Amino acid sequence: MFPKLGRRRSTALPRFIVNMNEQTLSSINWTGRFASRVARMRRSTVRELLKVTRQPGMISFALGLPPAGLFPVAETRRAAQAVLDAHGGQALQYSETEGLPELRDWIAARYSQPGMSFTRANVLVTSGSQQALDLIGRVFLEEGDAVLAENPTYLALLGAWRPYGVDFLAAPCDDEGMRVSELGPLLERRPKLLYTTPNFQNPQGTTLSHSRREELVELTARYDTGIVEDDPYGELRYEGEPRPGLFALDAIAAERSGRRPNVIHTGTFSKVLAPGLRIGWVIGPEEVVDKLVVAKQAADLHTGTFSQNLVCELLRDGVLERHLPRLREVCRERRDAMLAALHRYFPSDARWTKPEGGMFLMVTLAPDVDTTALLPQALARGVAFAPGADFHVGGDGRNTMRLNFSNCAPEQIEEGVRRIGKVLPCA
Ligand SMILES: Cc1ncc(COP(=O)(O)O)c(C=O)c1O
């Protein structure tokens, strides 16, 4: 509905114009005019759950929300003041599509390593990493292209790329991420891109092992398939050794063999500072970044100047480095609370992943359980989860659910898991 405007004084439209407008409005069949790709667009059930989960008393494991109580509110207030003091109106002005040079330099330096150095020319600042994924889809994908992705995969990636009419190929996974040794037959179909979240994957929480990373980089280069490495959770490791990024391994292999780099990396401040800032990025070869910039010009001109300035100020002030240890500690405690509660309240035939970081784990129930059908019962008991089928490339996974553990205190986690346990059939 359009908002009601205040009554205008003596500006009533002549009757014949009103009639004409009514006629025109009612005669337009908007849905008949939608582009054919709209048929491939689906509302995200998980995002729709946001409305329900705002109800008082609801315990929600449904969305990927960072712990709200930990957002650096006081630091952001100070940063906002500092930005306005330093830049005045310039901080509120339009700015270049590529992003603020200072922020691009920080991102390039953060990800450069010996033997692999980036400059700001390799970096585009985006409105969250979701926009980075969307722009990659716009620039690379056309109808009939094959795209290889972990099965299950990130729901909003499916939402962003499905409208292009691509054919998603489902990569089999286990507790160490994608089963790379089984990808040969899928790569024979020459997918244009392989999309992966190698660290603490959404929705499974699993991490690709070091040896599989090396194997994947080698294999995709052989088949000429580009990798999109989406890494929103990499900084949130609670235990175990960090694994090298695919783009680092690829850069080293590319240098050694004289081939071009094969990986585009996406990242974000959403999970480590605050998602409301909407600051993400792409790091990639210059020729790719150039085209993404053109696509972004058409999409939104540039990412918010004020938000970018705020993030620069927070980084300059060392807020990220001070904030990360506490964030990791709180999320680890919540993960442990969820693992303990699952042991206590879930049926003995249920299985779940044990993430070393990130914000999610995935539960697999007996084959005949349908978690989509169970959701209304859980909501009636005041708890929400994300049914697993939506994350699956081929519509399988009906007996799975994704649980987010980062956004509830340990006592709520215990209570919420207990409530879900009540609606599950006993083993
Ligand atoms: C795997 C993955 N990629 C990308 C995103 C998008 O994050 P943002 O757009 O907030 O940077 C998310 C958010 O939940 C995610 O889980």
Ligand as a Chemical Component Dictionary entry (heavy atoms), coordinates in Angstrom:
data_LIG
# 
_chem_comp.id                   LIG 
_chem_comp.type                 NON-POLYMER 
_chem_comp.pdbx_formal_charge   0 
_chem_comp.three_letter_code    LIG 
# 
loop_
_chem_comp_atom.comp_id 
_chem_comp_atom.atom_id 
_chem_comp_atom.alt_atom_id 
_chem_comp_atom.type_symbol 
_chem_comp_atom.charge 
_chem_comp_atom.model_Cartn_x 
_chem_comp_atom.model_Cartn_y 
_chem_comp_atom.model_Cartn_z 
_chem_comp_atom.pdbx_ordinal 
LIG C1 C1 C 0 27.632 -17.751 3.383 1  
LIG C2 C2 C 0 27.176 -16.336 3.405 2  
LIG N1 N1 N 0 27.575 -15.512 2.424 3  
LIG C3 C3 C 0 27.203 -14.231 2.386 4  
LIG C4 C4 C 0 26.396 -13.698 3.364 5  
LIG C5 C5 C 0 25.959 -12.252 3.233 6  
LIG O1 O1 O 0 26.411 -11.470 4.253 7  
LIG P1 P1 P 0 26.425 -9.873  4.159 8  
LIG O2 O2 O 0 25.686 -9.480  2.912 9  
LIG O3 O3 O 0 25.736 -9.402  5.387 10 
LIG O4 O4 O 0 27.847 -9.494  4.090 11 
LIG C6 C6 C 0 25.946 -14.503 4.423 12 
LIG C7 C7 C 0 25.057 -13.978 5.446 13 
LIG O5 O5 O 0 24.477 -14.640 6.260 14 
LIG C8 C8 C 0 26.351 -15.861 4.439 15 
LIG O6 O6 O 0 25.987 -16.700 5.402 16 
# 
loop_
_chem_comp_bond.comp_id 
_chem_comp_bond.atom_id_1 
_chem_comp_bond.atom_id_2 
_chem_comp_bond.value_order 
_chem_comp_bond.pdbx_ordinal 
LIG C1 C2 SING 1  
LIG C2 N1 SING 2  
LIG C2 C8 DOUB 3  
LIG N1 C3 DOUB 4  
LIG C3 C4 SING 5  
LIG C4 C5 SING 6  
LIG C4 C6 DOUB 7  
LIG C5 O1 SING 8  
LIG O1 P1 SING 9  
LIG P1 O2 DOUB 10 
LIG P1 O3 SING 11 
LIG P1 O4 SING 12 
LIG C6 C7 SING 13 
LIG C6 C8 SING 14 
LIG C7 O5 DOUB 15 
LIG C8 O6 SING 16 
# 
